[in-house]
Amino acid sequence: MKRALCNECATPESLPARWRARATDLRRWAAADGAATALECVADELDAAFRQRDDETLTLADAARESGYSADHLGREVARGRIPNVGRRHAPRIRRADLPMKPGALPPSNAPTHIGREAIARAVVNLHAAGGK
């Protein structure tokens, strides 16, 4: 039976601290040094992956796709010094960790951005033919 994530560890960013706390409990209550060390190692690896993701630099176009703001707006914010420029003067780049997120912006997706009427109609017909509601 799969165990659902609790509210405390609902985000990937909260997992390393949660795993380290469990490692401490394992050492204290179960004398399970091997398991505790394993949890600490995976917590360290996940922290390193987050740091690497946050340190990645993005072009204004890539930053615009991720943030929901336009490339022009982000460029103005870089020019004003509100967002640090980690690129060159006429080729700005933004660290992912410094990227502002527009409220309500959807995360970037590889899914197609347009679904035609015919595809929608076909999906509805197939759903009803299969007994769906």
Secondary structure in CASP SS format (residue, H / E / C, confidence):
PFRMAT SS
TARGET T0000
AUTHOR 0000-0000-0000
METHOD secondary structure of the structure
MODEL  1
M C 1.00
K C 1.00
R C 1.00
A C 1.00
L C 1.00
C C 1.00
N H 1.00
E H 1.00
C H 1.00
A C 1.00
T C 1.00
P H 1.00
E H 1.00
S H 1.00
L H 1.00
P H 1.00
A H 1.00
R H 1.00
W H 1.00
R H 1.00
A H 1.00
R H 1.00
A H 1.00
T H 1.00
D H 1.00
L H 1.00
R H 1.00
R H 1.00
W H 1.00
A H 1.00
A C 1.00
A C 1.00
D H 1.00
G H 1.00
A H 1.00
A H 1.00
T H 1.00
A H 1.00
L H 1.00
E H 1.00
C H 1.00
V H 1.00
A H 1.00
D H 1.00
E H 1.00
L H 1.00
D H 1.00
A H 1.00
A H 1.00
F H 1.00
R H 1.00
Q H 1.00
R H 1.00
D H 1.00
D H 1.00
E C 1.00
T E 1.00
L E 1.00
T C 1.00
L H 1.00
A H 1.00
D H 1.00
A H 1.00
A H 1.00
R H 1.00
E H 1.00
S H 1.00
G C 1.00
Y C 1.00
S C 1.00
A H 1.00
D H 1.00
H H 1.00
L H 1.00
G H 1.00
R H 1.00
E H 1.00
V H 1.00
A H 1.00
R C 1.00
G C 1.00
R C 1.00
I C 1.00
P C 1.00
N C 1.00
V C 1.00
G C 1.00
R E 1.00
R C 1.00
H C 1.00
A E 1.00
P C 1.00
R C 1.00
I E 1.00
R E 1.00
R H 1.00
A H 1.00
D H 1.00
L C 1.00
P C 1.00
M C 1.00
K C 1.00
P C 1.00
G C 1.00
A C 1.00
L C 1.00
P C 1.00
P C 1.00
S C 1.00
N C 1.00
A C 1.00
P C 1.00
T C 1.00
H C 1.00
I C 1.00
G C 1.00
R H 1.00
E H 1.00
A H 1.00
I H 1.00
A H 1.00
R H 1.00
A H 1.00
V H 1.00
V H 1.00
N H 1.00
L H 1.00
H H 1.00
A H 1.00
A C 1.00
G C 1.00
G C 1.00
K C 1.00
END
